Amino acid sequence: MQTITSQLTIDAPLERVFETIADIGKYSQAVPHIVEVEILSDVQSGVGTRFRETRVVKGHQATTEIEVTELETNRRIRCVSDTHGTVWDSLFEVAPQDGKTVLTMTMDARAYKLLSKVTNTLIRGMVVKAVEADMDAVKSYCEAQPA
């Protein structure tokens, strides 16, 4: 699957946007399709945090284990999961712009099983829509928070 990149400008402080994407509790509040999060590691936040995320996808629940592999406060966070023969590598980056925040999400899906390579090509459009829906949800959540 080709790299997926989504970018939008959020009318909210950079710190608020970063906290929303870096704190799985806040992220799950912001993204309505996430219905459950379970922390799996002793580390509760930051690099090394592992969690199980359950979200509704096309009317069905899908559960994925995710690990935070990189975090630079108020700059970037990387989350990686290995599921169904694909390593999903998601990088969120924030940058200030004229009192607002530019949020960029880049997702690489590296399939290592033949069936996954075929399936990922077929579901690319659905994945793009899901990434954009998550980004829109983060934007709405951050902009709705009191100053």
C-alpha positions in Angstrom: 0.0 0.0 0.0 1.3 3.5 -0.8 1.9 5.8 2.0 -1.2 7.7 3.2 -0.8 11.3 4.3 -3.5 13.5 5.7 -3.0 17.1 6.9 -5.3 19.7 8.3 -5.1 23.0 10.2 -6.7 23.0 13.7 -7.8 26.3 15.3 -6.4 25.2 18.7 -3.1 25.6 20.5 -0.4 23.2 19.5 -0.1 21.8 23.1 -3.8 20.9 23.1 -3.6 19.1 19.8 -0.5 17.2 20.8 -1.9 16.2 24.1 -5.0 14.9 22.3 -3.0 12.7 19.9 -0.4 11.6 22.5 -2.8 10.6 25.3 -4.7 7.5 24.3 -7.5 8.4 26.8 -8.0 11.8 25.1 -7.6 10.4 21.6 -10.3 7.8 22.3 -12.6 10.5 23.5 -11.9 12.5 20.4 -12.4 9.6 17.9 -16.0 8.3 18.2 -15.4 5.0 16.5 -13.0 4.0 19.3 -15.2 2.1 21.8 -12.6 0.7 24.2 -9.0 1.1 25.1 -7.0 -1.2 27.4 -3.4 -0.4 28.5 -1.3 -3.5 28.2 2.0 -2.3 29.5 3.3 -1.0 32.9 4.2 2.2 31.0 1.0 4.3 30.9 2.1 7.0 28.5 5.0 7.8 26.2 7.5 5.4 24.5 6.9 1.8 25.4 3.1 2.2 26.0 1.3 -0.7 24.6 -2.5 -0.7 24.4 -5.4 -2.6 22.8 -7.8 -0.4 20.8 -11.2 -1.6 19.8 -13.1 0.5 17.2 -16.1 0.1 15.0 -15.2 -0.5 11.4 -18.0 -0.9 8.9 -20.4 -1.9 11.6 -18.1 -4.5 13.2 -15.7 -4.2 16.1 -12.0 -4.5 15.2 -9.3 -4.8 17.9 -5.6 -3.9 17.4 -2.6 -3.9 19.7 -0.6 -0.7 19.3 2.7 0.5 20.7 4.1 4.0 21.0 7.6 3.7 19.6 8.6 7.4 19.4 7.5 10.5 21.2 8.9 14.1 21.0 6.7 16.3 23.2 4.7 18.9 21.2 6.3 17.7 17.9 5.6 14.0 17.0 4.4 10.6 18.1 4.7 7.3 16.3 2.5 4.3 16.9 3.1 0.9 15.4 1.0 -2.2 15.2 1.5 -5.6 13.6 -1.8 -7.1 12.6 -3.1 -9.4 9.9 0.2 -9.7 8.1 0.9 -6.0 8.0 3.0 -3.6 10.0 1.0 -0.3 10.4 3.3 2.6 11.2 1.5 5.8 12.0 3.3 9.1 12.6 1.5 12.2 13.9 3.3 15.5 13.7 2.2 18.9 14.9 3.6 22.3 13.9 2.5 25.9 14.8 1.1 28.1 12.0 -0.3 31.6 12.7 -1.7 30.8 16.1 -3.2 27.5 14.9 -1.8 24.0 14.6 -1.0 21.9 11.5 -1.6 18.2 12.2 0.0 15.8 9.7 -0.6 12.0 9.9 1.5 9.7 7.7 0.7 6.0 7.7 2.9 3.3 6.1 1.4 -0.2 5.8 4.1 -2.8 5.1 2.6 -6.1 4.3 4.7 -9.2 4.8 2.2 -11.8 3.8 1.0 -12.3 0.3 -2.7 -12.2 1.2 -2.2 -8.9 3.1 -0.5 -7.4 0.1 -3.5 -8.1 -2.0 -6.1 -7.2 0.6 -4.3 -3.9 1.5 -4.5 -2.8 -2.1 -8.2 -3.5 -2.1 -8.9 -1.7 1.2 -6.7 1.4 0.6 -9.7 3.7 -0.1 -11.4 2.6 3.1 -8.2 3.2 5.1 -7.8 6.7 3.6 -11.4 7.5 4.6 -10.8 6.1 8.1 -7.6 8.2 8.5 -9.4 11.4 7.4 -12.3 10.6 9.7 -9.9 10.3 12.7 -8.2 13.5 11.7 -11.5 15.4 11.4 -12.6 14.0 14.8 -9.4 15.3 16.4 -9.9 18.7 14.8 -13.5 18.9 16.1 -12.5 17.7 19.6 -9.6 20.2 19.9 -11.6 23.1 18.6 -14.5 22.4 20.9 -12.3 22.5 24.1 -12.5 25.7 26.1 -9.6 28.1 25.8 
